[in-house]
């Protein structure tokens, strides 16, 4: 399946935590189309040693300014080379790709829960959901990796941070805050993005409490358009199951669709 690519000029770049890069580019075409939960497939460089593009979630857009924002963590050679670009450089971006979160005004008490790099796509989503009461729970390994707290506080009335080691915020996991919230208050939908063990816990919590949830799956990707099988995800199909592509059929799925290992 053919997807358009665009040459986008970098207009902003900042390292907001160790190895985490906030980058913004100009793109009239992508900002016109982009929806919360979709992602980009970015060409990191021209070097033959890095052939595959890197999938990166869309963090936010400004349609009036035609600005596209994405944040990524330097994890390997590709993202390292991408981070070496400067303001004024042009990068090749394919997108927007994938199926977005479903936004519905009937949900008036949402919880947004993210872990690590999974917090980034939740900003645009939380901004776009019309609910007045929004709870945001963000989990990080330690204080040095905490990002975007102030931005989420601006758009929510209950924003809390957890760290695994207790070096900032509440010691523990964001899923514990979700359980506490459900015990004490009405929650009518949960939106989540983060590592698979976290999403599995969230799915189970929501299932037990009969609350719908949407999960944005983090998977390694090859092509980004559904032509390869790198990002296969096991999902329910009537009384059986099937594999779907996270890049094409997701990355967002309803929680009751996804089958995690050992379920």
N, C-alpha and C positions, 0 to 999 in steps of 0.2 A: 504494500500500500504506500503510495507516494505522499509525502508530507513536505510542505514548503519549508525552506530555510531562509533566514533573514540575516543580513549583516547589520549588527547593532553596535552603536558607539557607546563605550563605557563613559558614563558621566559622573560616577561616584564609586569610590572603593575605600573601605576601611576594615581593618582587623578589629572586630568588636570583642574578641576573646582570643586566647592563644590558639592559633590555627583555624579560627572561624572568620570567614570573609563575608562582609556585607557588600554586595555589588549591585549597581543600578545602571541600566542601559536605556537608550532611546529606542522605542519600537512602536510606531503607530499601529502596525498590523497586529502584533501580538496583544497589545493592551486592549484593542477593540474586541478581541475574541476571548481573552482569558477569563476563567471562572475559578473560584476557590477550590483547591484540591488538585488542579491540573499541574503538570510539570513541563520542564524544558529538557531538551537533549542538546547539550552544549559541546561544541567542538573546542577542545582545550588548547590545541596548538596545531601547527602544520607539520610537526615532526612525524615521521613514519613509525616511530617507536610507540606512538599513542594513536592507534587507529580508531578505536571506539569512542563515541561521544559519551559524556557523563550525564546521567539523569539528575536533575536538580529541581526541587519543588519551587513553585512560584510562591513568594512570600507576600507580595502586595503589588498593586498597580495604581497608577495615577493616570486615568484616561485623559484628563484635560492637558496634562503636561506630556502625555505619551511616554511615561516612565514605567519601566518594568524592574521590579526588585526581586533579587534572589539571594539567599544566604547559603553558603556551603562550608563544609569542614574539609581541611586538607587531610586526605587519607592515603593518597598514593601519588604516583608520578603524574597522572592526568590532572588531578585537582591542584597539585603543586604548580604545574605549568600554567594552569588557568589563573591561579593567584598571582603569578608573576606579571600579568597584564597590568597596564596603567590606564589612568583616566585619559581619554582621547583615542585609545586603541579601539579597533573594531573586532568583534568576535562573531562567529557564525553560530546561530541558534535555530534549532528546529522546535516549533511549538506554536500554540499550546497543545499538549498531548494528554491523552487519558480522559477518563470520566471524572467529573468533579463531585464534590459534596452536594447533596440535595438540600436546598434551602427552602424551608416552608414556614410561613408566618404562623402556622398553628402551634409551633413549638415555642412556648413562652418561658420555659425554665431549662435552658440548655446548660450542659457542662462541656467545656472544651478541655481536653487533657492531652498533654504532650510530654514526650520523653526525649531528652537529648536534641538531636537535629530534627526530631519530629515536631518540635514546637513551631518551626518556621511557617509551614503552610496554614497554621491555625489563625494567624493574624488576619489575613484577608477574609477568611471565613467568618470570624467573630465580628469583624467590621460590617459584614454584609447581612448577617442575620438580624432581623428587626426587633428581636426580643429586648425588653428593657432590663430584665435580670439575667446577667451572664456570669457564670462561675468559670474561672480559668485556673487549672492546676497544672503546674509545670515541674517536671522532675529532671534533675541533673546529677551527675556523679559527685561534683564538689563545687565550691564557691567560685573557682576560677573559670568554670564553664557556664555560669549563669548569664544569660543574655535576654534582652527584650522585656525585662520585667516592667519597666516604666511604660512601655508601649501597650502592654496588655492591661496594666492598671488603668490606663486612660479609657479603655473601652469596656471595662467590666466593673461590677460592683463587689466582686469577690475573687481576688487574684492571690494565690498562695504558691510559694516555692518550696520544694523539698530537695534535699541533697542526700545522697546515699550515706555520706560520712558525717552529716550534721554540721558541716562547716558554714552553712548558710541556711536561713529559713528553718523549716521543720526537718528533723532527722527522720528519714524513712522514704516512702515512695508515694508518688502522686495517686496511685490507686487506693491507698489508705484514706486519702482525703475524699475520694469519690465515694467509698463505702460509707464514710461518716456523713457525707452530704445526703446520700439516699436515705439513711436512717432517720435523719432529722428534718428533711425538707422534701418538697415535691421536685422531682426531676423528670422531665418528659422526653429528653433525648440526650445522648452522649455522642460527642464527636471526638475521635482520637487518632493520634498519629505517633508512632514510636517503634521501638524494637518489638519483635514478635512476642517474646515472653510477656511483655507489658500488655500488648493487645489481647493476648489470650486471657489474661486475668480480667481485663475490662469486659471482654465478651461474656465471661462466666458471671461476673457481677451483674451485668445488665440482664442476662438470661434469667438468673434467679429472681430478680426483681421485676421482671417483665417490662423492661425499658428498652426501646429501640436504640441501637447504636450504629454509627457509621465508622468504619475503620479504614484509614489510609495505610496501605501496606507498604513497608519498606522492603524492596527486593533488588538483588543485583539484576541489571538489565544489559542486554546486548544491543539490539537494534532500536528499541524504544517504540516500535510500531507494530509489534505482533507477528513479525516474520520469523523470529527464532523462538526457541523454547526455554531460554535462560530464566525468565521470570515466571515460570509456571506456578500457579496457586491452586490448591485443592478446594473445590467448592461443591455445595450440594446441588443435585439435580434430581428433582422429584424424590424417589425412594433410593436413589443411588448417588454417585458423585462424578465429577469430571474435573479436568484441569482447565483453568482459564489463564489468560495472560494478564499479569498485573499492569503492564504498560497500555494495553488496548482495552481490556474489560474492566480494569481498575484505573488508577490505584485505589479508588474508593469502593468499598463493598459494604453492604449491610452486614452486621455482625452475624446474623443467623445464616448467612450464605457461606461463610468461611469455615473450612475444616482445618484445624491445627493438628499437628502431630500428636499422637497419643490421646486423641479424643474418642 
